[in-house]
Amino acid sequence: MGREEVAIRFNSVSFEYSRDKKILDEASFAIRPGSKIAIMGQNGAGKSTILNLITGDLKPRGGTIHVSNGLKIAYAKQVIPPKEMELSLTEFFEKCFDEKIYAITPKIDNVLEIVNLHASHEQKIKDFSGGQQARLLLASALIQDPDLLILDEPTNNLDPEGIGHLMTFLMCYEKTCIVISHDADFLNTFTDGVLYLDIYKQKVEQYVGDYYNVVEEIAARVEKEQRKNAQAEKKIRDNKEKINYFANKGGKMRLVARKMKNEVERMEAEKVAIRREDQEIRDFIIPAQDDLMGDLIEISSFTVMQDHKETKKEANISLKKNEHLLLKGPNGIGKSTLLEKLADQHSNGTKIKEGVSVGYYRQDFSTLNFDETVHDSLESVMTIVDEQMLRKIAAGFLIDQKIINAKIGSLSEGQKGLVAFARLVLQKPGLLILDEPTNHINFRHLPIIAKALDEYKGAMIIVSHVPEFIGQIRIEKELDLAN
């Protein structure tokens, strides 16, 4: 592969945040112009770190990163920074450029049309819904007319219409694109290659083909390596038994035993280093608060945004123990706002029964204190602190010794999601409120999470734009804010 044919090349790149948080160890790969690449890897493996190394926001500790001369890169990150929430739409797009763009209005109109979003240029970013903000993140990258488009979890918060629109756009997109996503079906529609970041070996494996073919290829290779190692293990065990026998005979037999020992050491060193597949979280239950009786929550009215105006609507919804409500509606109508008011008990048209503990999963994880350690965050929701129970639950969510003592702000978005679920298990709420709980979560974990929500015995209100996920959860009632 000639250097002129490469958009991005990593040559033996190493990177670590600290001595005990190594991300890459002499990783090498290359990306051709015009290719559409998915980055795979377990939550916390460092997928977003690779993107920041490509953009130059992070520098490698070793090795080199080659970026094609003059390559313009635009990076649509997972979330809009809090400091940009007070900006108007025009100010938000102006920040995408180093110099002032005098004819920016038509550029804004053009990218808003591409992402299918209609809004006033004076509207503040904080007034857009999570799904609308996801579209703005894509638009902020496209307005720069990049040669390399980088998307980090672009489907988070998007409704089905938004995801379909994005799929169509990417299938027709002719420039280079790198995407991180936990939505397998979404990735499979347009990718032609995969970079897999191995969290254990800190290496990057490169594969050619669409997403599902690559997943099958990885599984077949791991199975082959496991068989090869099993055969080697049997031979090593047999030889060790012979070593003990010959060593006890003395004389020349000891020399034979020593040679066999050297042979065993060689075979152990040559065993294939199997890439351990993404770990799944353990099956779990979210225990419901004891002694739940009667209506736990009543919704008599709510407010939605329609045609950029607030509209009050009447309702007659109540939830008892073991009843689940699905909240529906397009991006921007006010689903997250309603959930926030319910959780804070500030909604005039709703009433939560006194004494009911509310467990609230926010899509932006703002219920978590980013300055707290994971351990302290988990401990804070426990009525009775039980250290053994805390660590057992944490381990089930892949929160190991390193993670449990880290500050929440240092975790990946996916790891924050797992911490949020661990908190719900330890809290034992009577009312569970979940806003897009699939965001950032590895798709391997989703059936396990769906099963736990399906079996939850308290009252539950959930918002999710992922039909496959909702289809696995028992839903007794629905409330469509658009009707």
Secondary structure, 3 states (H helix, E strand, C coil): CCHHHCCEEEEEEEEEEECCEEEEEEEEEEECCCCEEEEECCCCCCHHHHHHHHHCCCCCCEEEEEECCCCCEEEECCCCCHHHCCCEHHHHHHCCCCCCCCCHHHHHHHHHHHCCCCCCCCCEHHHCCHHHHHHHHHHHHHCCCCCEEEEECCCCCCCHHHHHHHHHHHHHCCCEEEEECCCHHHHHCCCCEEEEECCCCCCEEEEECCHHHHHHHHHHHHHHHHHHHHHHHHHHHHHHHHHHHHHCCCCHHHHHHHHHHHHHHHHHHHCCCCCCCCCCCCCCCCCCCCCCCCCCEEEEEEEEEECCEEEEEEEEEEECCCCEEEEECCCCCCHHHHHHHHHHCCCCCEEECCCCCEEEECCCCCCCCCCCEHHHHHHHCCCCCCHHHHHHHHHHCCCCHHHHCCEHHHCCHHHHHHHHHHHHHHHCCCEEEEECCCCCCCCCCHHHHHHHHHCCCCEEEEECCCHHHHCCCCCCEEEECCC
